[in-house]
Amino acid sequence: MTNPNIIRLTGFIMPVGNGAVGKTSVSRILEYTSRGKKPNEEILLGIQKTKNLEFEYATTNQVFGNREFSITLQFLVPPGQKEEDGDPSGRSFQQVIEIFKETIRRLDVVIFTYDLSNRQSFQDLEYWADAVKELLNDASHMLLLGTHLDRNERIELTEEEITAGLAHLQKKVSDFRPGWKGKSAHLEVSNLTGENLELLLRYISGSIISSRRMMR
Amino acid sequence: MLILNALIVVVSAIILVGGLFVSFRIIRILRNYNLGRPWIILSSFIFFFLFGYGYIALRFLGINLISGLSIENLMTVIFLFSAIFVVTLSVLNLNLMRNVFGSGISDAEALNKFAQYVHMPVRKVRALAKRDYAVNCDACNMAVHYSIPNVVRAHPQIERGVVVDKGMGITSYRLYVRHFCGNGFREIPVSHDHKLEYRAKRPSRLV
């Protein structure tokens, strides 16, 4: 029996960023988190390089205000390889988008993913913002997601830089889509220890609801 | 006839031919980098010297191929071109040594050069740059001390030692810290933020 008071939603989320920053890992680990499980190294070791558009999903029940939602997070995970890299071992981001762009009807949340222990992966988000901007709509929400939070001593970015990066991202999207009214935030997580993953799940869920309300 | 003198000049000419082959090998390496021109000029000097040696050897044997050319005039010209040859070779060696061991500019000049290259006011660079940074070499595990002037001095062509990375509203400076380790030079790429604070390092590479 399904509870008629629960509002059911499916949101579309696309994580973008350089290869090996944790786009697929976050999507897969969130599925475990949504079932109340803790992530473990074994799951992470089983994750391979994305060579095409991969589909991962997680379903979570969340309460916002006095309403209960059952939200399915449909992740569309593209490769982190740039067209100009010329990597022949799989499709590049651009090739994948060229194939699937007709089927991507809307993106509720775009997750700009970078590795906190790799400064270059953060600065390269400039490239990914350009690459994904045409897929955004006026209500798409953005999340600047730093992974590998567990690498305490090897973190190469400061809070100040992350905040500046987020402001830069907002400006870039606003310049491209003057009508954009989506929200954005930054969050740092660890796929290994599970730190902040529940918060991430809740943030994405809330963003999907918010994005849908804006589109009404 | 001065047979012994002629023999010594011929041996000298053979040694010179050896030098010519070495020059050709250098040109073959450098032409890929568009740096072969000075060595082509040096090779033409060697050709000229060979001609002079041959002419003198023949004169010692009593053969005069060019009647209007006296030994005194030929020696004068050889002395002149020898001097030009030595100066050119010294300058090329100096440039090579600078590339390997760095140029001898002062800290202030090096900071000016850095500031100009990264488009940052010199005052700001002087205020932000620390006198000493340190990073551990991943090959020998020793602490490598460096400063921005050191990096600039070690790379007379500054773009080989300093790279500006811009993106997401922040600017980073990648410095290639040169360090003698084991049996050769290594370069450790280190990343500095917009305040010139050390942020990260990448695996080192042999130069």
Interface residues (C-beta under 8 A of the other chain):
Chain A: S117 N118 R119 Q120 F122 Q123 D124 L125 E126 Y127 R154 E156 L157 T158 E161 A164 G165 A167 H168 L169
Chain B: D165 K166 G167 M168 G169 I170 S172 S191 D193 R199 A200
